[in-house]
Structure formats: structure tokens, C-alpha cells
Amino acid sequence: MAKIRDGGRHPRRLYRHDLAVAYTFAPLREADLDLIRRWLLEPHVKRWWDDGVKTPYPDAEIQDYRDAIEGKDPTYRYLVRIDSRPAGMLQHYRIGDSPEYAATLALGEEAIGVDLFIGEADLVGRGHGSAMLRWFLRDVAFPFHGIDACVIGPSVKNIAAIRAYAKAGFRPLRVVAVPGESDPEYLMRLTRAELDPSRD
């Protein structure tokens, strides 16, 4: 995992119809934060990421990203490129590193959490979310932590995200009310063994 920590890239190729699409994940750098800020202000991202928990938005969110880059936050954030184009952000973390959140979820097992957004509006709705998430889990998040279960918790109102995660193989667990969040989370789970290669 040293390669991931010090900025190594993990290119993978997914074949969709007659087009080859390469998803590349690079650990987030300070130089990426202006782009991240622009994405966080895009209406399709802001709708779900500006949940009133971290204020002012997006400054507080950007500070969390900066803390992660500097090793002050246990969340690991990555810039994803589709072919060579910067497209969005994915992050992974160990649920147990956030005791209050872990207590709220009450999973009864060790698990990692993931989150993502596609920043470029013209790339939304093209199947990239579910595809890049599966590659990210297989090549980055699961190996990094050595943990075999993953959960993701979109807002219960974010139907598009729920469908994308189901397409990636996540199964519904339950609806969870997280203190401080305006909407309950639609908690979903996937294990490393359930990363069915036939989906890729």
C-alpha cells in the first residue's frame, strides 16, 4: 500500500460497448483543491454534499480535504480521472475511526465506508459512478484496509445514487438517522467476495 500513500496511480480499464474507458485514481493533492471547490459548488454536487453539517460550505469541506492530504484526518481521498480527464472524487475510511458514526450504524462487524461524487455535470448519468466505484473498491479501498465489508450511505432522497450503488452490487441494509444530518441515510453493504467480475 505504500504506492497508494505516496501518490502512485492505479489505472484500470473497463470495456463498455465498443469503447475502452480507463479509470485512474490518484491520492488528492493540495493542487487539486481549487478543482474540488469548483465541483462542490456545482448544483448536482452541492445538492447532496451541502447537508448543513459542515459550515460554512464549501470552506469547511475543503479544510477536511486539506487535513486528509496532510495526514490529520483518517479519510483517504482520491481524484478520479476518466481516461485523462479529471472527473470526480472518491474517498474511503475505516468506520471504526469515527466512533460516534460507528455507534450510530451499529454494524456488528468491522467495515470500511466509501463516498464519491462525479464533479463534471456532462459525465453524470452515463454509468461511470457504479463502474468507478467497483474498481476503486477492488484495487484501492479493500486492499488498503484489509477489511472485507464496505458500507455506503446516500441520502434516502438521492434515488440516482441508490440505483448506481445497487448496480455496483451494494445491497440495502436499513435506513439510519445520523445525528446532525438533515436526511436519513439509506445504508447499503457490499463485501469483497460480492465484487462479481461479470459486472465489469
C-alpha positions in Angstrom: 0.0 0.0 0.0 3.0 2.4 0.1 2.4 3.1 -3.5 -1.1 4.4 -2.8 0.1 6.5 0.2 2.8 8.3 -1.7 0.8 9.1 -4.8 1.0 6.0 -7.0 -1.7 5.7 -9.6 -3.8 2.6 -10.3 -5.1 2.6 -13.9 -7.7 0.1 -14.8 -9.7 -0.4 -18.0 -13.3 -1.1 -18.2 -14.8 -2.1 -21.6 -18.3 -0.6 -22.2 -19.8 -1.5 -25.6 -17.0 -0.7 -28.2 -15.3 2.0 -26.1 -12.5 1.4 -23.6 -12.8 3.6 -20.6 -9.8 3.9 -18.2 -10.5 4.9 -14.6 -7.4 6.2 -12.8 -7.2 7.0 -9.0 -4.6 9.4 -7.6 -4.4 10.5 -4.0 -5.7 14.0 -3.6 -3.1 16.8 -3.6 -3.2 20.4 -2.5 -3.0 21.4 -6.2 -6.4 19.7 -6.7 -8.3 21.7 -4.2 -9.4 24.5 -6.5 -10.9 22.0 -8.8 -12.6 20.2 -5.8 -14.0 23.6 -4.7 -15.5 24.2 -8.1 -17.1 20.8 -8.2 -18.5 21.2 -4.7 -20.3 24.3 -5.9 -21.8 22.6 -8.9 -25.6 22.3 -8.3 -25.7 18.5 -8.8 -22.9 18.0 -6.2 -23.9 20.8 -3.8 -27.5 19.4 -3.5 -26.2 16.3 -1.7 -22.9 17.4 -0.1 -24.1 20.7 1.4 -26.0 18.9 4.2 -25.7 21.6 6.8 -23.2 19.5 8.9 -20.0 21.3 7.8 -20.4 25.1 7.7 -19.5 27.3 6.0 -19.8 25.3 2.8 -17.6 24.6 0.9 -14.8 26.1 3.1 -15.3 23.6 5.9 -15.4 20.7 3.5 -12.2 21.9 1.8 -10.5 22.1 5.1 -11.3 18.5 5.7 -9.8 17.6 2.4 -6.7 19.6 3.3 -6.4 17.8 6.7 -6.6 14.5 4.9 -3.8 15.5 2.5 -1.7 16.5 5.5 -2.4 13.2 7.3 -4.5 14.8 10.0 -7.7 13.1 9.0 -8.2 9.3 8.7 -10.2 9.6 5.5 -8.3 8.9 2.3 -9.4 10.9 -0.7 -8.6 10.4 -4.4 -9.1 12.3 -7.7 -10.5 10.0 -10.3 -9.8 10.6 -14.0 -11.9 9.1 -16.8 -9.2 8.4 -19.4 -7.1 11.5 -18.8 -9.9 13.9 -17.8 -10.4 14.8 -14.1 -13.9 13.7 -13.3 -14.6 13.5 -9.6 -13.6 12.4 -6.1 -13.8 9.1 -4.2 -12.9 8.5 -0.5 -12.5 5.6 1.8 -12.2 5.3 5.6 -12.5 2.8 8.4 -15.9 3.1 10.0 -14.3 2.4 13.4 -12.2 5.6 13.1 -15.3 7.6 13.7 -16.7 6.2 17.0 -19.9 8.2 17.0 -20.8 7.3 13.4 -19.8 3.6 14.1 -22.2 3.6 17.1 -25.0 5.1 15.1 -24.6 2.5 12.3 -24.2 -0.4 14.8 -22.9 -2.7 12.1 -21.7 -5.5 14.3 -18.7 -6.0 12.1 -15.5 -4.2 11.0 -16.2 -2.3 7.8 -15.0 0.5 5.6 -17.0 3.4 4.3 -16.9 5.0 0.9 -18.3 8.1 -0.7 -18.0 9.7 -4.1 -19.2 12.3 -6.5 -18.8 13.0 -10.2 -17.9 16.7 -10.5 -18.3 17.2 -14.2 -22.0 17.5 -15.0 -21.8 16.1 -18.5 -20.4 12.9 -17.1 -23.3 12.2 -14.8 -25.9 9.6 -15.7 -23.5 7.6 -18.0 -22.8 4.7 -15.8 -19.5 5.9 -14.6 -20.4 6.1 -10.9 -21.1 2.4 -10.4 -18.2 1.3 -12.6 -15.5 3.5 -11.0 -16.8 2.6 -7.5 -16.2 -1.1 -8.2 -12.7 -0.6 -9.5 -12.0 1.7 -6.6 -13.1 -0.9 -4.1 -11.3 -3.8 -5.7 -7.9 -2.0 -6.4 -7.7 0.6 -3.6 -10.1 0.5 -0.7 -10.4 -3.2 0.2 -6.7 -3.9 -0.2 -5.7 -0.7 1.7 -7.6 -1.7 4.9 -7.6 -5.5 4.6 -11.3 -5.4 5.6 -13.9 -7.4 3.7 -17.1 -5.4 4.2 -18.0 -2.0 2.9 -20.9 0.3 3.5 -22.2 3.4 1.8 -24.9 5.8 3.0 -26.5 8.0 0.4 -29.4 10.3 1.4 -32.8 8.4 1.2 -33.8 11.1 -1.3 -30.8 10.5 -3.6 -32.5 7.9 -5.8 -30.0 8.2 -8.6 -27.1 7.4 -6.2 -29.0 4.5 -4.6 -29.6 3.0 -8.1 -26.0 3.4 -9.0 -24.7 1.7 -5.9 -27.2 -1.1 -6.4 -25.8 -1.5 -9.9 -22.4 -1.7 -8.4 -23.5 -4.6 -6.2 -24.5 -2.9 -2.9 -27.5 -4.3 -1.1 -29.8 -2.4 1.2 -29.3 -2.8 4.9 -31.6 -0.3 6.6 -32.4 3.4 6.9 -30.4 5.2 9.6 -30.9 8.6 11.1 -27.5 10.1 11.6 -27.3 12.9 14.3 -26.8 16.3 12.6 -27.7 15.2 9.1 -30.9 16.6 7.5 -31.9 13.4 5.8 -31.6 9.8 6.9 -29.0 7.6 5.2 -30.1 4.7 3.1 -27.4 2.3 4.3 -26.1 -0.3 1.8 -23.5 -3.0 2.1 -21.1 -4.9 -0.2 -18.4 -7.5 0.6 -15.2 -8.1 -1.2 -16.5 -11.6 -2.2 -19.5 -10.0 -3.8 -17.5 -8.0 -6.3 -18.8 -10.1 -9.2 -16.3 -9.9 -12.1 -19.2 -10.4 -14.6 -20.4 -6.9 -13.8 -17.2 -5.4 -15.2 
